[in-house]
Amino acid sequence: MNNQIIKKPTVIKLCTLSSATIYRLIKKGESSKQIKLAERSSGWLLSEVE
């Protein structure tokens, strides 16, 4: 299991979805939520995105 954390540009590249679509899917519960890394920084687990 890969616990590497990736940032939004990489998520967009891997999923070929826009930011708005990714956040819409998160709100609906159809996508994994981001992990808060710092006050103004978030990321996603690579294993969940794949």
mmCIF file of the C-alpha atoms, coordinates in Angstrom:
data_MODEL
# 
_entry.id   MODEL 
# 
loop_
_atom_site.group_PDB 
_atom_site.id 
_atom_site.type_symbol 
_atom_site.label_atom_id 
_atom_site.label_alt_id 
_atom_site.label_comp_id 
_atom_site.label_asym_id 
_atom_site.label_entity_id 
_atom_site.label_seq_id 
_atom_site.pdbx_PDB_ins_code 
_atom_site.Cartn_x 
_atom_site.Cartn_y 
_atom_site.Cartn_z 
_atom_site.occupancy 
_atom_site.B_iso_or_equiv 
_atom_site.pdbx_formal_charge 
_atom_site.auth_seq_id 
_atom_site.auth_comp_id 
_atom_site.auth_asym_id 
_atom_site.auth_atom_id 
_atom_site.pdbx_PDB_model_num 
ATOM 1  C CA . MET A 1 1  ? 0.000   0.000  0.000   1.00 0.00 ? 1  MET A CA 1 
ATOM 2  C CA . ASN A 1 2  ? 1.409   3.345  -1.071  1.00 0.00 ? 2  ASN A CA 1 
ATOM 3  C CA . ASN A 1 3  ? 1.093   6.060  1.600   1.00 0.00 ? 3  ASN A CA 1 
ATOM 4  C CA . GLN A 1 4  ? 2.626   8.780  -0.565  1.00 0.00 ? 4  GLN A CA 1 
ATOM 5  C CA . ILE A 1 5  ? 0.776   12.107 -0.374  1.00 0.00 ? 5  ILE A CA 1 
ATOM 6  C CA . ILE A 1 6  ? 0.178   13.943 -3.639  1.00 0.00 ? 6  ILE A CA 1 
ATOM 7  C CA . LYS A 1 7  ? -0.983  17.494 -4.280  1.00 0.00 ? 7  LYS A CA 1 
ATOM 8  C CA . LYS A 1 8  ? -3.962  18.679 -6.326  1.00 0.00 ? 8  LYS A CA 1 
ATOM 9  C CA . PRO A 1 9  ? -2.128  19.205 -9.663  1.00 0.00 ? 9  PRO A CA 1 
ATOM 10 C CA . THR A 1 10 ? -1.014  15.560 -9.597  1.00 0.00 ? 10 THR A CA 1 
ATOM 11 C CA . VAL A 1 11 ? -4.542  14.396 -8.690  1.00 0.00 ? 11 VAL A CA 1 
ATOM 12 C CA . ILE A 1 12 ? -5.939  16.376 -11.620 1.00 0.00 ? 12 ILE A CA 1 
ATOM 13 C CA . LYS A 1 13 ? -3.350  14.860 -13.952 1.00 0.00 ? 13 LYS A CA 1 
ATOM 14 C CA . LEU A 1 14 ? -4.018  11.280 -12.776 1.00 0.00 ? 14 LEU A CA 1 
ATOM 15 C CA . CYS A 1 15 ? -7.827  11.542 -12.763 1.00 0.00 ? 15 CYS A CA 1 
ATOM 16 C CA . THR A 1 16 ? -8.188  13.849 -15.782 1.00 0.00 ? 16 THR A CA 1 
ATOM 17 C CA . LEU A 1 17 ? -10.862 15.781 -13.881 1.00 0.00 ? 17 LEU A CA 1 
ATOM 18 C CA . SER A 1 18 ? -11.115 19.479 -13.111 1.00 0.00 ? 18 SER A CA 1 
ATOM 19 C CA . SER A 1 19 ? -10.728 20.880 -9.597  1.00 0.00 ? 19 SER A CA 1 
ATOM 20 C CA . ALA A 1 20 ? -14.433 21.693 -9.456  1.00 0.00 ? 20 ALA A CA 1 
ATOM 21 C CA . THR A 1 21 ? -15.362 18.136 -10.421 1.00 0.00 ? 21 THR A CA 1 
ATOM 22 C CA . ILE A 1 22 ? -13.012 16.647 -7.827  1.00 0.00 ? 22 ILE A CA 1 
ATOM 23 C CA . TYR A 1 23 ? -14.480 18.817 -5.037  1.00 0.00 ? 23 TYR A CA 1 
ATOM 24 C CA . ARG A 1 24 ? -18.033 18.055 -6.242  1.00 0.00 ? 24 ARG A CA 1 
ATOM 25 C CA . LEU A 1 25 ? -17.315 14.312 -6.007  1.00 0.00 ? 25 LEU A CA 1 
ATOM 26 C CA . ILE A 1 26 ? -15.843 14.760 -2.511  1.00 0.00 ? 26 ILE A CA 1 
ATOM 27 C CA . LYS A 1 27 ? -18.969 16.638 -1.405  1.00 0.00 ? 27 LYS A CA 1 
ATOM 28 C CA . LYS A 1 28 ? -21.180 13.817 -2.742  1.00 0.00 ? 28 LYS A CA 1 
ATOM 29 C CA . GLY A 1 29 ? -19.011 11.228 -0.963  1.00 0.00 ? 29 GLY A CA 1 
ATOM 30 C CA . GLU A 1 30 ? -17.945 9.642  -4.252  1.00 0.00 ? 30 GLU A CA 1 
ATOM 31 C CA . SER A 1 31 ? -14.254 10.475 -3.927  1.00 0.00 ? 31 SER A CA 1 
ATOM 32 C CA . SER A 1 32 ? -11.651 10.352 -1.179  1.00 0.00 ? 32 SER A CA 1 
ATOM 33 C CA . LYS A 1 33 ? -11.282 13.487 0.918   1.00 0.00 ? 33 LYS A CA 1 
ATOM 34 C CA . GLN A 1 34 ? -8.075  15.448 1.043   1.00 0.00 ? 34 GLN A CA 1 
ATOM 35 C CA . ILE A 1 35 ? -5.791  15.377 4.061   1.00 0.00 ? 35 ILE A CA 1 
ATOM 36 C CA . LYS A 1 36 ? -5.018  18.668 5.770   1.00 0.00 ? 36 LYS A CA 1 
ATOM 37 C CA . LEU A 1 37 ? -1.220  19.074 5.797   1.00 0.00 ? 37 LEU A CA 1 
ATOM 38 C CA . ALA A 1 38 ? -0.946  22.643 7.086   1.00 0.00 ? 38 ALA A CA 1 
ATOM 39 C CA . GLU A 1 39 ? -3.116  25.727 7.422   1.00 0.00 ? 39 GLU A CA 1 
ATOM 40 C CA . ARG A 1 40 ? -3.167  26.343 3.661   1.00 0.00 ? 40 ARG A CA 1 
ATOM 41 C CA . SER A 1 41 ? -2.033  22.984 2.293   1.00 0.00 ? 41 SER A CA 1 
ATOM 42 C CA . SER A 1 42 ? -3.838  19.719 1.521   1.00 0.00 ? 42 SER A CA 1 
ATOM 43 C CA . GLY A 1 43 ? -3.036  16.501 -0.241  1.00 0.00 ? 43 GLY A CA 1 
ATOM 44 C CA . TRP A 1 44 ? -4.460  13.103 -1.149  1.00 0.00 ? 44 TRP A CA 1 
ATOM 45 C CA . LEU A 1 45 ? -3.139  9.608  -0.551  1.00 0.00 ? 45 LEU A CA 1 
ATOM 46 C CA . LEU A 1 46 ? -1.854  8.214  -3.849  1.00 0.00 ? 46 LEU A CA 1 
ATOM 47 C CA . SER A 1 47 ? -3.281  4.774  -3.029  1.00 0.00 ? 47 SER A CA 1 
ATOM 48 C CA . GLU A 1 48 ? -6.804  6.259  -2.718  1.00 0.00 ? 48 GLU A CA 1 
ATOM 49 C CA . VAL A 1 49 ? -6.518  8.250  -5.938  1.00 0.00 ? 49 VAL A CA 1 
ATOM 50 C CA . GLU A 1 50 ? -5.341  5.247  -7.928  1.00 0.00 ? 50 GLU A CA 1 
# 
